[in-house]
Amino acid sequence: MRRGAPQDQELVGPGRGSRGAPPPTGLVVPVLVFPPDLVFRADQRSGPRQLLTLYNPTGAALRFRVLCTAPAKYTVFDAEGYVKPQSCIDIVIRHVAPSPSHYDIQDRFRIELSEEGAEGRIVGRKDIPAVLRAPAYPLELPGRPDPAAHPRPPAWTPPPTAGLCQENPHPQLATSSFLLFSLAGIVSVAFLLLPLQDELSSQLPQVLHVSLGQKLVAAYVLGLLTMVFLRA
């Protein structure tokens, strides 16, 4: 793989194979994505995958597509499509080749935004680094346990009692934190549903009209909460 900005790229969704378009001559739309980089873990229970949230701060629908420097190593669900005005969309990226030879090798994804339509002009572009990390603990081969990893207890050590509780390796969110995150999510959704300040056709009072910046902040918070619930 070549370092630097992606040059030989392909769409990484199912059945994609078209080459990436040349770089745009002038970027007029900021590409807002979260997280800014992708770190895949080889020991994830459901397989190495990440959720990428893309925001559209403009008042018009934008066409997006996802390209990568190593398309054979990844699968992107909905690698291209449209994101509605002042809305966000979640893109699921799965690493399909989590072998040790791919550990700590940096790949790059590219998000391209273009105007609505098949021949729309590219108006935004952003590169996102991606890397696969090795498991936190060595994986054991089935049928060949490591005697050093499970030493036999001394003769004087009493056997463990059945009443002892084992530590939960995947702690859940506390009830208070869950309620707080849920309340923040409800408030964010409510902000996204309120009309803008310059919408005169709305029947709601003017005090319930919000600005575009407030809607963007609400969308960003909603994306962060989505990441928290998916990782919990």
Secondary structure per residue as TSV (DSSP state, phi and psi in degrees):
chain	resnum	aa	ss	phi	psi
A	1	M	-	360.0	140.0
A	2	R	-	-90.2	138.9
A	3	R	-	-74.5	166.1
A	4	G	S	91.0	-164.7
A	5	A	S	-66.7	141.6
A	6	P	-	-61.1	134.5
A	7	Q	-	-118.0	-43.8
A	8	D	S	-105.5	93.5
A	9	Q	-	-120.6	158.4
A	10	E	E	-141.3	154.0
A	11	L	E	-65.6	141.0
A	12	V	-	-109.8	13.0
A	13	G	S	-79.4	170.8
A	14	P	T	-60.7	127.2
A	15	G	T	78.2	9.2
A	16	R	-	-89.7	149.2
A	17	G	-	-163.3	12.3
A	18	S	-	-84.0	148.1
A	19	R	B	-73.2	154.8
A	20	G	-	-72.1	151.0
A	21	A	-	-75.5	157.2
A	22	P	-	-64.4	158.0
A	23	P	-	-58.8	143.7
A	24	P	-	-68.4	151.4
A	25	T	S	-79.8	-26.9
A	26	G	-	-149.0	120.7
A	27	L	-	-88.1	122.6
A	28	V	-	-118.0	-8.4
A	29	V	S	-125.0	125.0
A	30	P	-	-70.4	136.8
A	31	V	-	-93.9	106.1
A	32	L	E	-99.1	111.9
A	33	V	E	-131.7	152.5
A	34	F	E	-141.2	133.5
A	35	P	S	-78.4	164.9
A	36	P	S	-72.6	-16.7
A	37	D	S	-144.4	158.4
A	38	L	E	-114.1	125.2
A	39	V	E	-120.5	113.0
A	40	F	E	-96.0	142.5
A	41	R	E	-111.8	126.7
A	42	A	T	-67.7	-18.8
A	43	D	T	-101.4	17.8
A	44	Q	-	-64.3	137.3
A	45	R	T	-64.1	-38.6
A	46	S	T	-94.4	13.9
A	47	G	-	94.6	150.9
A	48	P	S	-63.7	115.5
A	49	R	E	-152.4	159.3
A	50	Q	E	-141.3	156.7
A	51	L	E	-110.7	123.7
A	52	L	E	-112.1	123.3
A	53	T	E	-103.7	126.8
A	54	L	E	-112.9	130.8
A	55	Y	E	-109.4	145.5
A	56	N	E	-118.0	101.0
A	57	P	-	-82.9	-2.0
A	58	T	S	-89.0	174.9
A	59	G	S	-95.6	13.3
A	60	A	S	-132.4	152.0
A	61	A	-	-68.3	140.7
A	62	L	E	-122.5	143.1
A	63	R	E	-90.9	134.7
A	64	F	E	-124.2	157.3
A	65	R	E	-151.2	152.2
A	66	V	E	-112.9	126.7
A	67	L	E	-121.1	163.8
A	68	C	E	-150.5	151.7
A	69	T	S	-78.8	-16.3
A	70	A	-	-135.6	71.8
A	71	P	G	-65.2	-22.0
A	72	A	G	-72.3	-16.5
A	73	K	G	-95.1	-7.3
A	74	Y	E	-134.8	154.4
A	75	T	E	-125.5	126.8
A	76	V	E	-114.4	122.0
A	77	F	E	-82.4	127.3
A	78	D	T	61.4	62.5
A	79	A	-	-70.4	-16.5
A	80	E	E	-149.0	153.0
A	81	G	E	169.5	-155.1
A	82	Y	E	-125.9	143.5
A	83	V	E	-115.6	129.3
A	84	K	-	-69.1	161.1
A	85	P	T	-60.2	136.9
A	86	Q	T	51.2	41.1
A	87	S	E	-134.8	178.3
A	88	C	E	-135.2	162.1
A	89	I	E	-141.5	143.0
A	90	D	E	-99.3	131.9
A	91	I	E	-117.1	121.4
A	92	V	E	-93.4	125.5
A	93	I	E	-118.4	125.8
A	94	R	E	-117.5	134.0
A	95	H	E	-86.7	117.4
A	96	V	S	-100.9	3.2
A	97	A	-	-135.2	63.8
A	98	P	-	-81.3	57.0
A	99	S	-	-91.9	156.5
A	100	P	G	-57.8	-27.5
A	101	S	G	-68.9	-14.1
A	102	H	G	-102.8	2.5
A	103	Y	B	-65.7	138.7
A	104	D	T	61.0	19.7
A	105	I	-	-97.1	123.9
A	106	Q	-	-85.9	124.7
A	107	D	E	-108.6	174.1
A	108	R	E	-137.0	135.0
A	109	F	E	-102.2	152.5
A	110	R	E	-128.6	128.2
A	111	I	E	-101.4	121.6
A	112	E	E	-115.5	131.8
A	113	L	E	-110.5	137.4
A	114	S	E	-138.8	164.7
A	115	E	E	-66.5	155.5
A	116	E	S	-62.3	137.1
A	117	G	S	120.2	158.6
A	118	A	T	-65.9	-34.5
A	119	E	T	-108.3	32.3
A	120	G	-	-67.9	146.4
A	121	R	-	-74.0	138.2
A	122	I	E	-70.5	125.3
A	123	V	E	-117.7	-3.3
A	124	G	E	-163.9	150.2
A	125	R	E	-155.8	140.5
A	126	K	E	-149.4	136.6
A	127	D	E	-98.6	138.6
A	128	I	E	-127.0	118.2
A	129	P	E	-72.4	149.4
A	130	A	E	-140.2	141.0
A	131	V	E	-146.9	146.4
A	132	L	E	-103.3	123.3
A	133	R	E	-98.3	148.2
A	134	A	-	-70.2	159.8
A	135	P	-	-59.2	149.5
A	136	A	S	-65.5	-30.9
A	137	Y	S	-127.1	145.1
A	138	P	-	-59.5	138.5
A	139	L	-	-81.1	134.5
A	140	E	-	-87.8	139.6
A	141	L	-	-76.7	137.7
A	142	P	T	-64.3	136.2
A	143	G	T	85.0	-5.4
A	144	R	-	-132.8	75.2
A	145	P	-	-68.9	149.1
A	146	D	-	-86.6	115.7
A	147	P	T	-64.0	-27.5
A	148	A	T	-72.1	-26.9
A	149	A	T	-76.6	-23.3
A	150	H	S	-130.1	72.7
A	151	P	-	-66.9	147.9
A	152	R	-	-75.6	134.5
A	153	P	-	-68.3	153.5
A	154	P	-	-60.5	162.1
A	155	A	T	-64.9	-30.1
A	156	W	T	-83.3	-7.7
A	157	T	S	-78.5	123.3
A	158	P	-	-69.3	149.0
A	159	P	-	-65.4	149.7
A	160	P	-	-66.6	142.9
A	161	T	-	-77.5	152.4
A	162	A	T	-72.3	-16.4
A	163	G	T	-83.0	-7.9
A	164	L	-	-71.4	138.6
A	165	C	-	-95.9	134.6
A	166	Q	-	-83.6	150.6
A	167	E	-	-69.0	135.5
A	168	N	-	-76.2	115.9
A	169	P	S	-70.8	-15.2
A	170	H	S	-125.6	80.0
A	171	P	-	-63.4	143.2
A	172	Q	-	-91.8	166.4
A	173	L	-	-66.1	139.0
A	174	A	-	-64.8	156.5
A	175	T	H	-61.7	-41.5
A	176	S	H	-65.1	-40.5
A	177	S	H	-67.2	-39.4
A	178	F	H	-62.0	-42.6
A	179	L	H	-65.6	-39.7
A	180	L	H	-65.2	-44.4
A	181	F	H	-66.1	-37.7
A	182	S	H	-64.3	-42.1
A	183	L	H	-63.1	-41.5
A	184	A	H	-63.9	-38.3
A	185	G	H	-64.9	-40.9
A	186	I	H	-64.6	-41.7
A	187	V	H	-64.4	-39.5
A	188	S	H	-64.3	-43.8
A	189	V	H	-63.4	-39.4
A	190	A	H	-62.4	-40.4
A	191	F	H	-63.1	-38.9
A	192	L	H	-67.9	-26.6
A	193	L	H	-86.0	-17.4
A	194	L	S	-72.1	150.5
A	195	P	-	-74.7	158.3
A	196	L	B	-74.3	164.2
A	197	Q	T	-67.0	-27.0
A	198	D	T	-94.9	8.8
A	199	E	-	-86.3	109.6
A	200	L	-	-87.8	-17.7
A	201	S	S	-81.2	-8.6
A	202	S	-	-73.1	143.7
A	203	Q	-	-89.6	-4.9
A	204	L	S	-75.5	151.5
A	205	P	-	-62.8	157.0
A	206	Q	G	-61.8	-26.5
A	207	V	G	-68.3	-21.1
A	208	L	G	-92.0	2.4
A	209	H	-	-84.4	136.1
A	210	V	B	-116.0	165.3
A	211	S	-	-89.9	167.1
A	212	L	H	-64.3	-37.9
A	213	G	H	-63.0	-39.0
A	214	Q	H	-65.1	-36.9
A	215	K	H	-67.3	-37.5
A	216	L	H	-65.8	-40.7
A	217	V	H	-63.7	-41.8
A	218	A	H	-63.4	-40.8
A	219	A	H	-65.5	-38.2
A	220	Y	H	-66.2	-43.7
A	221	V	H	-63.4	-39.5
A	222	L	H	-63.3	-37.4
A	223	G	H	-65.4	-40.7
A	224	L	H	-62.8	-41.9
A	225	L	H	-65.5	-35.8
A	226	T	H	-61.5	-42.2
A	227	M	H	-63.4	-39.4
A	228	V	H	-64.0	-44.7
A	229	F	H	-69.4	-33.0
A	230	L	H	-72.3	-31.5
A	231	R	H	-88.0	-13.3
A	232	A	-	-71.3	360.0
